[in-house]
Amino acid sequence: MPNFGHYMRETLRLKGAETRAICREKLDRERIKRIVLPGAMGGSAIGVGVLKMLLANQGFETEIELWPHYPAPVRRLRPGDLAVIYAYSGNNEEQLLWMAPALEAGAQVVGMAVGGRLEQMCREAAAPFVRIPGEEFGLAQPREHLPVALILLMLLAGETGVARNGARRFELDEWLPRVDAASRRLTALAESHYNVDAPAEQSVAKRAALFLNWGTDDPSRITNILRTRDPVFWISALYEPIARRLENQFGECVEHPASAKIMPEDMHNEQEAYTQQWLETVWPIGEASGAEPPASSTVFLRFQGPLDGRLGVRADKLFGDALAGAPRIDFQIQDYGADCPMAGELEAILFCDLTRAFASIFRGVTPHYVHSMNYIKHYMATIEGTPGSTGTY
């Protein structure tokens, strides 16, 4: 998504005043103690994780929660909650099924979608609804909608006071110049480092896409396009949503499994499995017969960031020593300074989005159709208890 920064600015221009007015005129902001996005998954949920990451890395604690599950008696909304029913299409049952529990709990509700059944349900419940930009931006898929979701959720966080750094609230007006600077930096980076027309040797995303598919960024060394690799993304917990974004989008768009490993937790546990793949020359069970293990198909992408600190020392030892023989590429999350905060993390997401797009193209996959997912959604819409459906997802 090379126009990530542009979409952030356009969302603020088109929907900023409307969203602020809803918060100030239709919500009881004094009652709001927490924002919850119930049922949000996939492209409709990633904005929450990214927002929490961006604010946390600027020192803000946030009372914003993502509940990526269906309604269940063990998780109840409260009167002090603002339930944001956010669904790109407005027709996904995992979000729509939360409308009734939210109203019954006395929570305030805001719906956000391009339309669909959610708009009608909000109208029936006299709940505010924000029609989010979609195809008029050329964004026809939920996964492309991240910059829009990010700005809308940032507006809600600023207006409701659920993000604080000590006694200091996150005030969007105060941060707007820096958010704007970050969005413009992204636009410039898209042209200089992530231009889709750049040849592979000049494009970090194209090289990463080749490597994650086939273990090499040199097209001339790909001798068998059917022998693909299994990518693993290593990243600090401080930047987890970046790797989750690539993990989910690789599975959906490239149609190949990938996994995100969050450091230091997965270094403490799962690194053992990978080091044994590379350190052992024979399986103990086959040692007597001289059998050798098959070559590992795993390739690594390691994200490094300015907040890694001591974790970086530990990761350097792991990847430079125990996993020295494993195919790996690195991506450096940049620190662009106090006047342009958040830009480094957003650049990493831009890198992820373009990498999975190129990986899809190189594998001959068309990432606009999710047949299996839609099949299941249409099936669920036929089951009794589904809160209506237009048949469009």
LUMPA-577317 format. One record per residue (C-alpha): x, y, z. Coordinates in steps of 0.25 Angstrom, whole numbers, plus 5000, padded with zeros to 4 digits. Example, Ala and Ser with C-alpha at 12.3 -4.5 7.8 and 13.67 -1.06 7.14 Angstrom:
! LUMPA-577317
504949825031505549965029
***
This chain:
! LUMPA-577317
500050005000500950114995499950224998499850185013500250335018499250395008498050305013498350345027498250495023497050475015496350395026496550515035496150615025494850535021494450475035495150555045494050655048492950555048493650455057493950575067492550625067492050485070492950475082492550615087491150615084490550475084491450405094491550425109493050435110493150445125492550305126493550245117494650165124495050065113494950045098494649905094494649855080493849725081493849615071494849695062495749605054496749605042496749735035495649795044496549775056497949805052497749955054497549935069498849855071499649965063499050075070499350015084500749985079500950125074500450195086501150105096502450125089502250275091501950245106500450245106499650135114498350105107497050055112496749995098496449845097496249755085495349635087495549545075494449445078492949425078492149465090492349375102491849375116493249395121493449525115492449635118492449775114492149885125491450015126492750085125493150025112493050085098492849965089493350005075492649905065493749915054493449825042493949865028492749815021491749825032491249685030492149595038491449515049492649515058492449665060490949675058490649575069491249675079490249785077489149725086490149685098490749825097489349895098488849795109490149825117489849975117491150005109491150115099491250075084491850125072491750055058492850075047492750005034492550035019491050005021490349875021489549815032490349885043489850025038488349975039488549915053489250045058488050125053487050025059487750045073487950195071489450175072490450265065491050205052492250255044492250215029493650185027494350215013494450095005494450074990494450224988495850214993496150094984496150004996495349884993495849795004495849805019497349775019497649905011496849985021497849995032498250145030496750175031496450095043497750155050497350295049495850275053496250195065497350295068496250405068495350325078496550305087496850445087495450495089495050395100496350405109496650255109498150275106499050345116500450365119500350385135499450495137499550545122498550505113498750465098498250595091498150575076498150725073499550725080500050605072499450645059500650715053501550595057500550495051500450575039501950585038502050425040500950415028501750505019503050425022502350295018501950355005503350395002503850265006502850194997503450264986504950254990505050114996503750044992503350084978502649974972503350004958504749984964505549864959505749754970507149794973506649934977505449894984505549834999504149784998504349704985505649644990504949605003503749544995504749464987505449414999504249375007503749294996504949224991506149255001506849344992506749494987507449454974506349414963507449344955507649244966506149204967506249074959504949004964503749104967503048984974504048974985503649084994504049115008503349135021503649275026503749305041503749455046504449485058504149625065504149685079502849685087502949835086502649825071501849705071500649755062501649775051502049625050500549585052500149675041501149605031500849465037499349475035499449545021500449445016499449335019498349405013498949465001500149374998499349255002500549195009500649175024501649265031501849295046502249405055503149385067503149485078504349515086504749485097503649385099503849305087505349315089505149245102504349135097504349115082505749145078506149005083505348945071506049035061507449025066507348865066506948875052508248945048509148885058508848735058509448655046508648535048507448485056507748405068506748305064507448285050508848305055509248155054508848145040509448275036508148335032508248495030507048585033506448655021506848795018506048895026505148985018505049095029505549235025505649355035505249495035505749575047505249705050506149795059505649925065506250045073505549995086506149855086507249895096507749765103506849675095507649715083508949665089508249535092507649525078509049555072509549435079508449345075508449385060509949405059510349275066509349165069508549195056509749245048509549155037508049175035507549265023507249405028506949545024506849665034505949785034506349905042505149985049505650125048505550235058505250365051505350455063504350525072503750615061503350495053502950385063502250255059502850265045503850155047502750055051501850105040502950085030503149945035501649915032501749975019502949885016502149765021500949805012501749815000502549695003501349605003500749674991502049644983502149504989500749474984501049524970502349444969501549314973500449344963499449364973498249464972498149524986496749584984495949464986495849384999494949264994495049175006494849295016493549335008493049195007493049185023492449325025491349295015491049165022491049225036489949325030489049215028489049175042487949215052488249325061489149405050488749555051488349565037489249575024489249635011490049525005491249615003492549605010
***
